[in-house]
Amino acid sequence: MTGAASGIGRRAAVQIAAAGDHAVVIARTHDRARDLVAEASAAARDGGKVTVVPADLADLAQVRRAAERIVELGPIDALINNAATFDLARKTPRLTVDGIEQTFAVNHVAPFVLTAGVRPALRDDAMVVTAGSKRLLWLPLLRMDRDDIDSRNHYSPIRGYFRSKIAQLAFTAELARRGVAASALRIPSVRVDDDKLIGYRAHQRAPYRLKAPFAADPAVIAAGYLTLAASAPTMRARYVDERGRDVRWTHGTGVPAFGAWVWDQTAALAGRTPPTER
């Protein structure tokens, strides 16, 4: 699982260990995951544990090395692509070492590369779970720009983030067409941990504070991840809400031609075309 140092991912990793299972989590550094490991170890039952594999998702070479390490650890029951970055303070695009706009790279290209890298170790009934966003419903007219897939040329933090979410959904649907069981969880507004707001100015923190009483409990959403991860594979990808109900694929993400285009464009950005079959 990615993005386990805080938020939903952290709760999910703790729940996995508490259920007696082995959570392998990717974090930028061991230090960043130290508190998670301590919390998960305290909650662990029946041999449950957490293993940290360090990698910066903004560096695809590190993502590939992390995938190799994860494959060495043994067969995989589920992969949860949870990590996401969303920086409202950033007004101009920031490119990664791979020359990709950072939000798009971390939120979409890194999961694409990671999934391809660990695919040989996925069990036949393994599930790949990806984080969607309910707030896409607020942007019904937003579309991917075929001439600016990572939004670097007409950048805004909202445009960059939600286009990455559209790409993630299209990838999820396409992954199932290519032989891997896949599902996406439509995540509503969730209470944000204080450490995620470090560096934000007061006016940027205010919206998060105001919505906190009405936002979902990250532990509940984490449980939704685990329910999807344990679900039986289906021929088609599933897109479900926080209550486990199947919902409509938005923004054309369920259309095969669009999914294939997103796949090919992402593979080109990543610089490596992953295998299309097991």
N, C-alpha and C positions, 0 to 999 in steps of 0.2 A: 504494500500500500504506500502511496505517496501522500505527502502532506500530513504526516502524523504527529508533528511536533506540537500542534495546538488544535483547537477547534474540534470539528466533527471527527477528523482523522485520529486525533488523540483519544477521544472517547471510544472510537471503534477499536483501536489497538488494545485499549484496556479491556474492553468487552471480550475481545478475542482471547486474550490471556486468561481472563476470568472464566471463560468457557472451557479452558483446558487445551486450547489450540496454540499454534505457533504463528505469531505475527511477524513478518519480515517487513520492516519499514525503511523507506528511503528518506534521509534527512541530509541537509547540507553538511552538517558536522555531527560528530558524536556528542559534543557539548550541547548542541541545540536539542538533542533528543534525550539528554540526561534525565530531566524531570519526568518525561514520558516513561522511560525504562523503570525509574523508581516507582512510579505510580502503578504501572502494569505489573511489576514484580510483587508489589504488596497485594494486588488483587488476584494474582494468578492462582489457579486451582488445577489439580490433576495434571501437573506437568506443563501447564501453559507458560508461555514465555514470549519475549520480544527480542528480535535481533535487528540491529541497526546496520544498514548498508549506506555509507556516506556517498552523496552525489549531489551536485548542483544541477537542477533540472534546466537551468539556462545554458548548460554546456552539454551538447549532445554526445561528445566523447565520454564524458562522465556518466551519462545515462546508459550508454552502451556497456561501459565497464560494470556498472551496477547490475545490468541485466545478466551479464556473464556470471557475476558472483551469485546472483539469485538462482540461476539455473543450477549452479554447483550445489546449492543447498538441498536440492531434491525436487520431486514433483510438486506442482502448484495446484491447489484446490480452487483458488480464486485470485484474481487481480483486481484491486480497487484503485482506479485512477482518480484520486480525490484532490490532489494539490491544485491550487489556483492562486494567481496573483491579480490584484485589482488595486491600483494605486491612483486614487482620485487627485492626488497632488501632482501627478506627472502630466504636464501639458504638452510635451513633445515626445516623439518616439525614442526609445532607447534600444539599440541593436545589441544582440548577444554576440558572443565570440564566433558564432556560426553565421552572423549577418542576418538574423531574423529578429523582427520586432519582439521585444521581450515578453510581453503579455501573451502574444500568440504562441511564442516558443514554449513557454512554461505550461500554459493551459492546454495546448493542443498538440504541438509537434513532439514535445517530450513524451506524453502518453502514447502517441503513435509509435515512436521509436522504442519505448520500453516494452510495449505490447508485442511488437515484432521480435524484440530480443529475447523475451521469456517464452515465446510461443512454443518452442520445442519441449519445454518442461510442463506445459499445461496438460492436466489430465483430460481424458476424453469428455468428462462431464464438468470440466472447469467453467467458471463464469467470469467474464470480464465486465466489471461494473464501472460506469463513468458518471461523474457529477454533472447534472444538468442544472438549469436555473429557471425557477418559476417567473422571474422578472422578465424573461424573454417575451412573456405575454403582453408586457407593457410597450413593447417595441414591434408591433406587427408589421411595420413597413421596412424594418431593417433587413438588409440582404448582404451577402458576401459581394465584394467588388472583385470581379474576375481579373482586373488589371492591377489590383492592390490587395492581394489576399490577406496579408498580415497588417493592413491598415497603416503602414508607415507613411504613406504619402498624404493621407487626409486623416491624421491621427486625432483622436480624442480618447480619454480613458474609457468612456462608456462604449464608444464604437469599437475600440480594440478588444475590450473584455467580452462584449456580447457577441461579436463576430466569432471569437474563439469558442464560445459556447455553442453557436450554430455549427461550427466545424466539428466539435466534439460529438454532437448528436448525429450528424451525418456519418461520421466515422463509426459510431456505435452500430448504426443500422447497416452500414456496409460491411462491417466486421462479421456480422452474422451471415451475410450473403456469401462470405468467403470461408465459411466453415467453422467459425468460433462462436460459441454461445456468448451473447452480449446483452447488456441491459443498461439503461440510464435511469438515474433517480432525479426527478424534478424537485430540486431543493428550494424551499421557500426562504424568506428572510429568517436568519438564524442569529441568536445572540452571539456577539463577537467577543472573544477573549480580549482583555485589556492589552496584552502584549502585541496584538495585531494592530493596535492603534498608535503604537509608539512612533513618533515622528510626525503624526498628524497635528495640524493646528486645531485650535478650539472649534472654529467654525466647521472644520472637516469632521471632527469627532461628534459634533452635535447630532447629526442625523442618526448615527448609530445609537447614541444614548436615548434619543427620543423613541426609537422603534423597539428598544430592548424589551420593554414590558409586554409587547405584542409579538415578539419574535419567537420562533420555535426553539425548543431546547436542543442543543447540539447532540446530547446523548440519545435523544429519541430519533433524530435523523441518522445517527451512527447505527442504531439498531436496524433502521431501514436498509442501510448498506448490507449488513450481515444477513438479513432476510433474503435480499436479492442474491447475494453471493452463494447462499446455500440452496437456492431454488433450482429446480430441474431445468436443463437446457431445453430450448424451444427452437423451432426452425427459423423463426423470425426474431429479431431483437425486440425487447420490451422497453417501453418508456412508461414509468410509473410515478405517481405522486407520493407525497410523504405518508399517505395512508395505504400505500400498496396497490392503488387502483390504476389500471392502465389508462393512459391519457393519449391524446392525439399528438402525433409528431408535427411540430410547427415549423414554419419558415422553409418548407420544402425538404426538410431533413430526412423524410422517409422515402423520397423519390430516388429510385436506383441510379438514374443518370447523374443526379447531383451528388450522391454518395460516391460514385466512381470518380467524378471530377475532383471532389475534395481529397479522396485517397491519392490520386495521381499528383495533384498539386502539392500535397503534404510530403509525399515521397520525394518529389523534386527538391523541396525545401530542405528536407533531411539529408539529401545527398546519397540516399541509399533506398532502393526499392525492396521492401520486405517480401518474403514469399507469400503467395496468395492461397496456398493450400497447406494443410498439415503434412 
